[in-house]
Amino acid sequence: MPAVPHTLLLAAPRGFCAGVDRAILIVERALEAYGAPVYVRH
């Protein structure tokens, strides 16, 4: 049986999950609104 070529498509990596992206956005907004320091618990 002849080999059938396969194509594998990989999506570009996102970097962070949606929750982490949102958390970073919220911290950036807090810095703009209130200035430093902003303390984050994880």
mmCIF file as Biopython writes it, N, C-alpha, C and O atoms, coordinates in Angstrom:
data_model
#
loop_
_atom_site.group_PDB
_atom_site.id
_atom_site.type_symbol
_atom_site.label_atom_id
_atom_site.label_alt_id
_atom_site.label_comp_id
_atom_site.label_asym_id
_atom_site.label_entity_id
_atom_site.label_seq_id
_atom_site.pdbx_PDB_ins_code
_atom_site.Cartn_x
_atom_site.Cartn_y
_atom_site.Cartn_z
_atom_site.occupancy
_atom_site.B_iso_or_equiv
_atom_site.auth_seq_id
_atom_site.auth_asym_id
_atom_site.pdbx_PDB_model_num
ATOM 1   N N  . MET A ? 1  ? 0.849  -1.168 0.000  1.0 0.0 1  A 1 
ATOM 2   C CA . MET A ? 1  ? 0.000  0.000  0.000  1.0 0.0 1  A 1 
ATOM 3   C C  . MET A ? 1  ? 0.905  1.244  0.000  1.0 0.0 1  A 1 
ATOM 4   O O  . MET A ? 1  ? 1.814  1.340  0.825  1.0 0.0 1  A 1 
ATOM 5   N N  . PRO A ? 2  ? 0.665  2.193  -0.914 1.0 0.0 2  A 1 
ATOM 6   C CA . PRO A ? 2  ? 1.511  3.392  -0.969 1.0 0.0 2  A 1 
ATOM 7   C C  . PRO A ? 2  ? 1.220  4.326  0.214  1.0 0.0 2  A 1 
ATOM 8   O O  . PRO A ? 2  ? 0.094  4.408  0.706  1.0 0.0 2  A 1 
ATOM 9   N N  . ALA A ? 3  ? 2.254  5.012  0.642  1.0 0.0 3  A 1 
ATOM 10  C CA . ALA A ? 3  ? 2.104  5.962  1.755  1.0 0.0 3  A 1 
ATOM 11  C C  . ALA A ? 3  ? 1.328  7.188  1.286  1.0 0.0 3  A 1 
ATOM 12  O O  . ALA A ? 3  ? 1.569  7.722  0.203  1.0 0.0 3  A 1 
ATOM 13  N N  . VAL A ? 4  ? 0.404  7.615  2.116  1.0 0.0 4  A 1 
ATOM 14  C CA . VAL A ? 4  ? -0.398 8.800  1.799  1.0 0.0 4  A 1 
ATOM 15  C C  . VAL A ? 4  ? 0.186  9.979  2.576  1.0 0.0 4  A 1 
ATOM 16  O O  . VAL A ? 4  ? 0.289  9.912  3.801  1.0 0.0 4  A 1 
ATOM 17  N N  . PRO A ? 5  ? 0.569  11.058 1.889  1.0 0.0 5  A 1 
ATOM 18  C CA . PRO A ? 5  ? 1.123  12.202 2.620  1.0 0.0 5  A 1 
ATOM 19  C C  . PRO A ? 5  ? 0.032  12.892 3.448  1.0 0.0 5  A 1 
ATOM 20  O O  . PRO A ? 5  ? -1.116 13.008 3.019  1.0 0.0 5  A 1 
ATOM 21  N N  . HIS A ? 6  ? 0.417  13.336 4.622  1.0 0.0 6  A 1 
ATOM 22  C CA . HIS A ? 6  ? -0.504 14.039 5.512  1.0 0.0 6  A 1 
ATOM 23  C C  . HIS A ? 6  ? -0.020 15.474 5.687  1.0 0.0 6  A 1 
ATOM 24  O O  . HIS A ? 6  ? 1.178  15.752 5.634  1.0 0.0 6  A 1 
ATOM 25  N N  . THR A ? 7  ? -0.950 16.356 5.890  1.0 0.0 7  A 1 
ATOM 26  C CA . THR A ? 7  ? -0.623 17.749 6.157  1.0 0.0 7  A 1 
ATOM 27  C C  . THR A ? 7  ? -1.052 18.077 7.575  1.0 0.0 7  A 1 
ATOM 28  O O  . THR A ? 7  ? -2.191 17.819 7.964  1.0 0.0 7  A 1 
ATOM 29  N N  . LEU A ? 8  ? -0.151 18.635 8.332  1.0 0.0 8  A 1 
ATOM 30  C CA . LEU A ? 8  ? -0.429 19.030 9.703  1.0 0.0 8  A 1 
ATOM 31  C C  . LEU A ? 8  ? -0.364 20.549 9.772  1.0 0.0 8  A 1 
ATOM 32  O O  . LEU A ? 8  ? 0.670  21.146 9.469  1.0 0.0 8  A 1 
ATOM 33  N N  . LEU A ? 9  ? -1.468 21.174 10.170 1.0 0.0 9  A 1 
ATOM 34  C CA . LEU A ? 9  ? -1.521 22.628 10.290 1.0 0.0 9  A 1 
ATOM 35  C C  . LEU A ? 9  ? -1.493 22.997 11.769 1.0 0.0 9  A 1 
ATOM 36  O O  . LEU A ? 9  ? -2.287 22.485 12.557 1.0 0.0 9  A 1 
ATOM 37  N N  . LEU A ? 10 ? -0.588 23.874 12.135 1.0 0.0 10 A 1 
ATOM 38  C CA . LEU A ? 10 ? -0.471 24.316 13.518 1.0 0.0 10 A 1 
ATOM 39  C C  . LEU A ? 10 ? -0.904 25.772 13.617 1.0 0.0 10 A 1 
ATOM 40  O O  . LEU A ? 10 ? -0.468 26.615 12.833 1.0 0.0 10 A 1 
ATOM 41  N N  . ALA A ? 11 ? -1.759 26.055 14.579 1.0 0.0 11 A 1 
ATOM 42  C CA . ALA A ? 11 ? -2.183 27.433 14.814 1.0 0.0 11 A 1 
ATOM 43  C C  . ALA A ? 11 ? -1.059 28.201 15.497 1.0 0.0 11 A 1 
ATOM 44  O O  . ALA A ? 11 ? -0.227 27.620 16.194 1.0 0.0 11 A 1 
ATOM 45  N N  . ALA A ? 12 ? -1.047 29.487 15.291 1.0 0.0 12 A 1 
ATOM 46  C CA . ALA A ? 12 ? -0.047 30.320 15.958 1.0 0.0 12 A 1 
ATOM 47  C C  . ALA A ? 12 ? -0.308 30.292 17.463 1.0 0.0 12 A 1 
ATOM 48  O O  . ALA A ? 12 ? -1.462 30.348 17.886 1.0 0.0 12 A 1 
ATOM 49  N N  . PRO A ? 13 ? 0.732  30.208 18.266 1.0 0.0 13 A 1 
ATOM 50  C CA . PRO A ? 13 ? 0.519  30.165 19.714 1.0 0.0 13 A 1 
ATOM 51  C C  . PRO A ? 13 ? -0.070 31.475 20.213 1.0 0.0 13 A 1 
ATOM 52  O O  . PRO A ? 13 ? 0.264  32.551 19.717 1.0 0.0 13 A 1 
ATOM 53  N N  . ARG A ? 14 ? -0.926 31.373 21.173 1.0 0.0 14 A 1 
ATOM 54  C CA . ARG A ? 14 ? -1.619 32.543 21.724 1.0 0.0 14 A 1 
ATOM 55  C C  . ARG A ? 14 ? -0.789 33.203 22.815 1.0 0.0 14 A 1 
ATOM 56  O O  . ARG A ? 14 ? -0.903 34.411 23.022 1.0 0.0 14 A 1 
ATOM 57  N N  . GLY A ? 15 ? 0.016  32.467 23.495 1.0 0.0 15 A 1 
ATOM 58  C CA . GLY A ? 15 ? 0.815  33.037 24.578 1.0 0.0 15 A 1 
ATOM 59  C C  . GLY A ? 15 ? 0.233  32.705 25.936 1.0 0.0 15 A 1 
ATOM 60  O O  . GLY A ? 15 ? 0.816  31.924 26.688 1.0 0.0 15 A 1 
ATOM 61  N N  . PHE A ? 16 ? -0.910 33.290 26.259 1.0 0.0 16 A 1 
ATOM 62  C CA . PHE A ? 16 ? -1.565 33.052 27.538 1.0 0.0 16 A 1 
ATOM 63  C C  . PHE A ? 16 ? -2.993 32.598 27.293 1.0 0.0 16 A 1 
ATOM 64  O O  . PHE A ? 16 ? -3.551 32.831 26.221 1.0 0.0 16 A 1 
ATOM 65  N N  . CYS A ? 17 ? -3.578 31.953 28.281 1.0 0.0 17 A 1 
ATOM 66  C CA . CYS A ? 17 ? -4.992 31.603 28.188 1.0 0.0 17 A 1 
ATOM 67  C C  . CYS A ? 17 ? -5.812 32.888 28.318 1.0 0.0 17 A 1 
ATOM 68  O O  . CYS A ? 17 ? -5.283 33.931 28.703 1.0 0.0 17 A 1 
ATOM 69  N N  . ALA A ? 18 ? -7.084 32.810 28.001 1.0 0.0 18 A 1 
ATOM 70  C CA . ALA A ? 18 ? -7.949 33.992 28.017 1.0 0.0 18 A 1 
ATOM 71  C C  . ALA A ? 18 ? -8.018 34.626 29.401 1.0 0.0 18 A 1 
ATOM 72  O O  . ALA A ? 18 ? -8.081 35.851 29.511 1.0 0.0 18 A 1 
ATOM 73  N N  . GLY A ? 19 ? -8.007 33.820 30.459 1.0 0.0 19 A 1 
ATOM 74  C CA . GLY A ? 19 ? -8.070 34.354 31.817 1.0 0.0 19 A 1 
ATOM 75  C C  . GLY A ? 19 ? -6.848 35.180 32.176 1.0 0.0 19 A 1 
ATOM 76  O O  . GLY A ? 19 ? -6.967 36.220 32.825 1.0 0.0 19 A 1 
ATOM 77  N N  . VAL A ? 20 ? -5.679 34.727 31.758 1.0 0.0 20 A 1 
ATOM 78  C CA . VAL A ? 20 ? -4.445 35.467 32.041 1.0 0.0 20 A 1 
ATOM 79  C C  . VAL A ? 20 ? -4.419 36.755 31.225 1.0 0.0 20 A 1 
ATOM 80  O O  . VAL A ? 20 ? -4.027 37.804 31.736 1.0 0.0 20 A 1 
ATOM 81  N N  . ASP A ? 21 ? -4.836 36.684 29.955 1.0 0.0 21 A 1 
ATOM 82  C CA . ASP A ? 21 ? -4.914 37.898 29.133 1.0 0.0 21 A 1 
ATOM 83  C C  . ASP A ? 21 ? -5.811 38.936 29.796 1.0 0.0 21 A 1 
ATOM 84  O O  . ASP A ? 21 ? -5.478 40.120 29.845 1.0 0.0 21 A 1 
ATOM 85  N N  . ARG A ? 22 ? -6.948 38.483 30.304 1.0 0.0 22 A 1 
ATOM 86  C CA . ARG A ? 22 ? -7.902 39.396 30.955 1.0 0.0 22 A 1 
ATOM 87  C C  . ARG A ? 22 ? -7.310 39.974 32.238 1.0 0.0 22 A 1 
ATOM 88  O O  . ARG A ? 22 ? -7.470 41.164 32.509 1.0 0.0 22 A 1 
ATOM 89  N N  . ALA A ? 23 ? -6.632 39.151 33.025 1.0 0.0 23 A 1 
ATOM 90  C CA . ALA A ? 23 ? -6.024 39.621 34.269 1.0 0.0 23 A 1 
ATOM 91  C C  . ALA A ? 23 ? -4.965 40.690 33.990 1.0 0.0 23 A 1 
ATOM 92  O O  . ALA A ? 23 ? -4.891 41.690 34.704 1.0 0.0 23 A 1 
ATOM 93  N N  . ILE A ? 24 ? -4.161 40.486 32.975 1.0 0.0 24 A 1 
ATOM 94  C CA . ILE A ? 24 ? -3.133 41.469 32.614 1.0 0.0 24 A 1 
ATOM 95  C C  . ILE A ? 24 ? -3.787 42.780 32.188 1.0 0.0 24 A 1 
ATOM 96  O O  . ILE A ? 24 ? -3.330 43.857 32.571 1.0 0.0 24 A 1 
ATOM 97  N N  . LEU A ? 25 ? -4.843 42.691 31.406 1.0 0.0 25 A 1 
ATOM 98  C CA . LEU A ? 25 ? -5.562 43.886 30.972 1.0 0.0 25 A 1 
ATOM 99  C C  . LEU A ? 25 ? -6.123 44.656 32.171 1.0 0.0 25 A 1 
ATOM 100 O O  . LEU A ? 25 ? -6.038 45.884 32.218 1.0 0.0 25 A 1 
ATOM 101 N N  . ILE A ? 26 ? -6.690 43.940 33.130 1.0 0.0 26 A 1 
ATOM 102 C CA . ILE A ? 26 ? -7.260 44.584 34.319 1.0 0.0 26 A 1 
ATOM 103 C C  . ILE A ? 26 ? -6.170 45.279 35.139 1.0 0.0 26 A 1 
ATOM 104 O O  . ILE A ? 26 ? -6.385 46.384 35.637 1.0 0.0 26 A 1 
ATOM 105 N N  . VAL A ? 27 ? -5.013 44.648 35.282 1.0 0.0 27 A 1 
ATOM 106 C CA . VAL A ? 27 ? -3.910 45.271 36.028 1.0 0.0 27 A 1 
ATOM 107 C C  . VAL A ? 27 ? -3.424 46.526 35.298 1.0 0.0 27 A 1 
ATOM 108 O O  . VAL A ? 27 ? -3.140 47.541 35.934 1.0 0.0 27 A 1 
ATOM 109 N N  . GLU A ? 28 ? -3.328 46.460 33.974 1.0 0.0 28 A 1 
ATOM 110 C CA . GLU A ? 28 ? -2.914 47.639 33.210 1.0 0.0 28 A 1 
ATOM 111 C C  . GLU A ? 28 ? -3.913 48.777 33.391 1.0 0.0 28 A 1 
ATOM 112 O O  . GLU A ? 28 ? -3.517 49.934 33.532 1.0 0.0 28 A 1 
ATOM 113 N N  . ARG A ? 29 ? -5.199 48.458 33.388 1.0 0.0 29 A 1 
ATOM 114 C CA . ARG A ? 29 ? -6.228 49.487 33.601 1.0 0.0 29 A 1 
ATOM 115 C C  . ARG A ? 29 ? -6.133 50.073 35.010 1.0 0.0 29 A 1 
ATOM 116 O O  . ARG A ? 29 ? -6.289 51.280 35.192 1.0 0.0 29 A 1 
ATOM 117 N N  . ALA A ? 30 ? -5.880 49.225 36.001 1.0 0.0 30 A 1 
ATOM 118 C CA . ALA A ? 30 ? -5.739 49.706 37.374 1.0 0.0 30 A 1 
ATOM 119 C C  . ALA A ? 30 ? -4.537 50.640 37.499 1.0 0.0 30 A 1 
ATOM 120 O O  . ALA A ? 30 ? -4.607 51.645 38.207 1.0 0.0 30 A 1 
ATOM 121 N N  . LEU A ? 31 ? -3.445 50.321 36.824 1.0 0.0 31 A 1 
ATOM 122 C CA . LEU A ? 31 ? -2.270 51.193 36.848 1.0 0.0 31 A 1 
ATOM 123 C C  . LEU A ? 31 ? -2.581 52.551 36.232 1.0 0.0 31 A 1 
ATOM 124 O O  . LEU A ? 31 ? -2.152 53.584 36.745 1.0 0.0 31 A 1 
ATOM 125 N N  . GLU A ? 32 ? -3.330 52.548 35.125 1.0 0.0 32 A 1 
ATOM 126 C CA . GLU A ? 32 ? -3.702 53.810 34.488 1.0 0.0 32 A 1 
ATOM 127 C C  . GLU A ? 32 ? -4.609 54.633 35.398 1.0 0.0 32 A 1 
ATOM 128 O O  . GLU A ? 32 ? -4.455 55.850 35.498 1.0 0.0 32 A 1 
ATOM 129 N N  . ALA A ? 33 ? -5.548 53.971 36.056 1.0 0.0 33 A 1 
ATOM 130 C CA . ALA A ? 33 ? -6.540 54.676 36.868 1.0 0.0 33 A 1 
ATOM 131 C C  . ALA A ? 33 ? -5.980 55.141 38.209 1.0 0.0 33 A 1 
ATOM 132 O O  . ALA A ? 33 ? -6.275 56.253 38.647 1.0 0.0 33 A 1 
ATOM 133 N N  . TYR A ? 34 ? -5.170 54.298 38.872 1.0 0.0 34 A 1 
ATOM 134 C CA . TYR A ? 34 ? -4.757 54.573 40.247 1.0 0.0 34 A 1 
ATOM 135 C C  . TYR A ? 34 ? -3.253 54.752 40.419 1.0 0.0 34 A 1 
ATOM 136 O O  . TYR A ? 34 ? -2.807 55.212 41.470 1.0 0.0 34 A 1 
ATOM 137 N N  . GLY A ? 35 ? -2.470 54.399 39.411 1.0 0.0 35 A 1 
ATOM 138 C CA . GLY A ? 35 ? -1.020 54.495 39.520 1.0 0.0 35 A 1 
ATOM 139 C C  . GLY A ? 35 ? -0.436 53.335 40.311 1.0 0.0 35 A 1 
ATOM 140 O O  . GLY A ? 35 ? -1.157 52.477 40.820 1.0 0.0 35 A 1 
ATOM 141 N N  . ALA A ? 36 ? 0.877  53.331 40.398 1.0 0.0 36 A 1 
ATOM 142 C CA . ALA A ? 36 ? 1.578  52.264 41.108 1.0 0.0 36 A 1 
ATOM 143 C C  . ALA A ? 36 ? 1.583  52.554 42.595 1.0 0.0 36 A 1 
ATOM 144 O O  . ALA A ? 36 ? 1.439  53.717 42.973 1.0 0.0 36 A 1 
ATOM 145 N N  . PRO A ? 37 ? 1.734  51.602 43.427 1.0 0.0 37 A 1 
ATOM 146 C CA . PRO A ? 37 ? 1.828  50.170 43.136 1.0 0.0 37 A 1 
ATOM 147 C C  . PRO A ? 37 ? 0.448  49.523 43.057 1.0 0.0 37 A 1 
ATOM 148 O O  . PRO A ? 37 ? -0.512 49.975 43.682 1.0 0.0 37 A 1 
ATOM 149 N N  . VAL A ? 38 ? 0.382  48.475 42.288 1.0 0.0 38 A 1 
ATOM 150 C CA . VAL A ? 38 ? -0.809 47.621 42.232 1.0 0.0 38 A 1 
ATOM 151 C C  . VAL A ? 38 ? -0.346 46.238 42.663 1.0 0.0 38 A 1 
ATOM 152 O O  . VAL A ? 38 ? 0.554  45.662 42.051 1.0 0.0 38 A 1 
ATOM 153 N N  . TYR A ? 39 ? -0.951 45.709 43.702 1.0 0.0 39 A 1 
ATOM 154 C CA . TYR A ? 39 ? -0.577 44.394 44.219 1.0 0.0 39 A 1 
ATOM 155 C C  . TYR A ? 39 ? -1.526 43.346 43.666 1.0 0.0 39 A 1 
ATOM 156 O O  . TYR A ? 39 ? -2.741 43.542 43.650 1.0 0.0 39 A 1 
ATOM 157 N N  . VAL A ? 40 ? -0.967 42.234 43.214 1.0 0.0 40 A 1 
ATOM 158 C CA . VAL A ? 40 ? -1.755 41.166 42.596 1.0 0.0 40 A 1 
ATOM 159 C C  . VAL A ? 40 ? -1.493 39.870 43.342 1.0 0.0 40 A 1 
ATOM 160 O O  . VAL A ? 40 ? -0.344 39.464 43.522 1.0 0.0 40 A 1 
ATOM 161 N N  . ARG A ? 41 ? -2.561 39.229 43.771 1.0 0.0 41 A 1 
ATOM 162 C CA . ARG A ? 41 ? -2.445 37.892 44.380 1.0 0.0 41 A 1 
ATOM 163 C C  . ARG A ? 41 ? -2.739 36.856 43.323 1.0 0.0 41 A 1 
ATOM 164 O O  . ARG A ? 41 ? -3.636 37.035 42.499 1.0 0.0 41 A 1 
ATOM 165 N N  . HIS A ? 42 ? -1.998 35.788 43.345 1.0 0.0 42 A 1 
ATOM 166 C CA . HIS A ? 42 ? -2.270 34.699 42.399 1.0 0.0 42 A 1 
ATOM 167 C C  . HIS A ? 42 ? -2.354 33.387 43.106 1.0 0.0 42 A 1 
ATOM 168 O O  . HIS A ? 42 ? -2.577 32.356 42.470 1.0 0.0 42 A 1 
#
